[in-house]
């Protein structure tokens, strides 16, 4: 009986050791470039992380776990972890860029003819958006400026410019992160993702990071914004 118990406990200990998780190091590349900002999720434990500026990451795994790698501009990739992966000093992951289907291009032999090279307007002149053009027109002369200021029209037009800019930032944010980044990493409920995105573009510092296309800064700022947003949701209950 003692021998049987000893064998039972020995098997249990060995099994426990084999099932223990281990932190592994990895590096992600696309062709010859190291890739920053790739989301890595352990499908079994739901632990997640993000690759750094050198494409490196670390994550807890055990044999048989499936890692999912995803990014906005790359094809998603799944990798089942083997004992060889766990014992390797560096897990090398190679991802591929997404193929973007281009719309039909119509070749126009007069494509280089425009208002600038015809001399209609000076070269390099600032191009205004529709909303900005309205503000410029409303404030271009002192009389117009006075009348529109009194009527409140200028203030209204400036609001249109702000709305237009926020819409542009919102479109950028929509393509910056995938849905699972919000739900799994930031813990934002799926029904509140759009509301959270609007909340983010209202933040001046985050808006700047979007405007200059600094994804690292955006990822840093959005984590704190998510914490604040979740507090707001909690207080509304």
N, C-alpha and C positions, 0 to 999 in steps of 0.2 A: 504493500500500500504506500509506504514512504517513497519507494522508487517511482511509483506512478505519479505521485504528487510532484516529485522533483522534476520529472520529465514535463509535466503539464506547465509548471511555472517557468521552466527553461524555454519552452515553446512560446509562451506568452511574452516573455521578456524579449526574445528575438523578434517576434512579430511587432512588438511595440517600437523596437529600434528601427525596423524597416519602414514603419509607417510614419516615423518622425519627420517633421518638415525641416528643410535646410534652406538657408539663404544662398541664392546663387547670383552671380554677376553676369551681366550680358551687355552686348553692344549691337546697335541697330544701324544698318546702312542701306542706302538705296543707290545702286551702281557703285560709284566711288565716293559718294558723299555720306558723312555721318548725319543721322537724322535726330533732331531735337523735337520734343513735344509729342512723341508717340505714346498713346495710352496703352498700358499693359494691364490686363485683368486675368487673375487666376480664376478660371471658370468654376473650379471646385470649391475654393475657399472664399471667393469674391474679394480677395485682397487685390488692390490695384496700385499702380505707380505710373510715373511718366519718365521718359528718357531725357537726359540732360543735354547740354550744348555739345557734348562729345558723343552723343548717341548711347551713353551708358545708363544702366539701370540695375537695381537689385530687388529681388522679390523672394518671398518664402514659397517653397514648392516641396512636393514629394513625388516619388515615382508614380506615373500615371496621370498626374494633373495636366490639364489643358490650359495653356496660356493663349490669350487672344490679343493680337496686336492690331491697333487701328489708328488711323489719322485721316484728316479731311482729304489730303491730296494723295493718299496711298491706298492700295488694295489691302483689305483686311486679311490677316494671316493667323492661322491657328497652329500651335506646336504642342504635341504631346511630349511630356517630359519623361526621359529614360534615365536609367542609372548612370549611363555614360554622360548624359547632360549634367547630372548632379555632381559627378566627380570631376567634370571639366573645369579648368580655372576660369574660362570665359565662354559663355554661350553666345555664339555669333548668329545673328538673325539678319537675313537679307530680304528686304521688302521691295515691291515694285510700284512705280508711280501709276496713278489711275489714268486710263486713256480717256481723253475728253473728245467727244464727237463734235467736230466743227460744223457750224451751219454752212449752207451752200454759199459760196462766194461768187458774186457776179463781177466779172472783169469789165471795168469801164475805162475806155481809152482817154476820157477826159477827167479821170479821177484826180489829177494833180492841179486841175483848174479850180481855184477857190477865190473868195473875196479878197484875200491878202495878195496873192500873186497877180491879180487883175488890177491892184491898186485902189480898190474900192475902200478898204480900211487899212490902216497902218499895220505893218508886220509886228507880231508879238503883242498885239493889243489884248488886254485882259478879256477873257470870255466869261460872261455872267450866266448864271442859271436863271430860269424864268422868274423865280422869286426875287433873286438879287437884282435883276433888271428892273423889276417894279419899284424896288426901294431906290435904286439909282435915279429912275425917272421922277419919282415923287420928291426927291431932295436935290435935284440938279440945279434949280434956280432958287434965289432967295425968296421970291414970291410964292413959288410952289411949296418951298420948304415951310414957310410961315403958315400958309393955308392948310396944308396937310398935317402940320403939327397941331394946329388948333382943332382940326376935325378928328384927329386921332388915327388918320389913315396910315401915317408913317409907322406908328407903333404896331398897327395891325400887320403891315407888310413885313416888318422886321420879325414878327412872330412867325410869319410864313417861312422866312429864311431859316429860322431856328428849327421849325418842324421839318423842313426839307433836309437839313443837315442830320437831324436825328434819324430820319428815315434811311438815309444813306449809311449811317453807323449801324443801324439795326440790321440792314441787309448784310453788312460785313460780318456782324456777330453771328447771324444765322448760319453762315458757312464756316465759322471758325472752329466750333466744337460739335461733335456728334451728340445725339440725344442721351446715350448712355453715360457720357461725361457728366451731364447735369444730374441724372438720376442716381448714378452709382458713386461718383466721386464727390459731387457737391451736395448730394442728398436732397435735391429739389424734386418735389412730386411732379410727375409728367404733365399733369393738368396745369401746373403753374410755371412751366418753362418759359412760355411767351411773356407772361407778366414779369418774370425775373429778368428776361432779356431787356425789356423796356426799362426796368429799374436800373439796370447796369448802364445803359446809354445815357441815363440822366446824371450819372456820376462824372464830373468834369475830368478827373484824373484818368478814369477808365476810358472815357471818350478819346482822350489824347493818345492812349496806348493803341486804340483801334485805328485812329487816324494815321499814326506813323507806322502801323503794321508791326508793332513790337509784341509778338505773341507771348514771349516770356513774361513781360510786364503784365499783359492781360491776364495770364494764368495766375500770377501772384495776386493781382488785385481782385479777381473774380472770386477767389476763395474767401476773402474777408467780406465781400459783398453778399455772398451766399449765406454766410453766418448771420449777417444783419437781416437779410430778407427772411430767413427762417424764423428769426426772433419776432419779426413783424407778423408773420403768419400765425405763430404760436399765440401772440397777444390778441389776435382777432378772433380766436376760438371762444 
